[in-house]
Amino acid sequence: MTVLEQQSTPPPSVSRRRGRRRPSPQGSRWTPYLFLAPAALFIFVFQAVPLAQEVFLSFTRTTLLNPTESTWVGLENFVRIFGDEDFHRTLVTTVVYVVACVVGAVGAGLAVALLLNRGFRGRGWARALVTVPWAAPGIAVALIATWMLNPQYGIVNRFLEAIGLGVPGGAILDSPRYALPAILATTIWQLFPFTSVVLLSALQSVPQDLTEAAMVDGAGRWSAFRAVTWQVIKPTVGLLALLMTIWSLRRFELIWLMTKGGPVGATETLVIDLYSQAFDSKELGSAAAIGMVGVVISLIVIAGSRFVARAAEKEDTR
């Protein structure tokens, strides 16, 4: 054997060490499931089980005064609520509230994010102050908004009167015409900081060289934004729209504390109607049916968002 062959051939001990596979530790295959088990148990106990109970209640006649006794009625609860004109108005109010909250929160968040993405003195303080409405509890926001809209000493009424747009009597929250816009303004004010922070993070990931190249090629600010910036932040905007939709469908404490769904049902959404049916009318079956309608709407929204996202991905790959 030559010297080169001796050098190229590893010793037997080295060959054995290289060919020997280290035994995998016991239980490594089940490690991911062990980490997921607490979350899965939480979802099962606090979400899956209550949802199953709600599905069962929606097909029964059950009262809050005697919840242990239920009578199976099939689709009677759904037929009754969909035959009620007040429920139709509640659905319309819910759709208006959700759409306005999504458009307002995402639109205002994008505008604020574009401003905060620029360089100016005090930008760090501005970013911190923007998050204050989001950090405030919903109960505190509702109480502050109610005080600001008070017909006697509310600053909003004084401001509207000063510019000639005062509401007769100053009773904004007691007016079927102005109560819902007031609720919407308060909700958007609380939600837009979250969207602005998330969109600001997305804007900072936009390649500046592409934007500058588009500007050099003669594109204006709007054209550069549409061709470069929007393509980067579009998935984030879609995710925020989905989150805002679900959060708006579930919004309860702010509406209940400010108007309790009034006046004359002008601000009554699905969650307010559900609460009223369960604790005012004591009809748990009807309340569960209303809740199932909300669940179906949420599933439709999620499925629609997934369809739009996949269509956008296919369009981008072409």
PyMOL commands that set and color helices and strands:
alter all, ss='L'
color gray80, all
select helices_A, chain A and resi 3-8+12-19+28-58+76-82+85-116+123-130+132-135+138-148+155-162+168-170+179-203+208-216+221-250+253-258+270-280+284-317
alter helices_A, ss='H'
color red, helices_A
select strands_A, chain A and resi 60-61+71-72
alter strands_A, ss='S'
color yellow, strands_A
deselect
rebuild
show_as cartoon
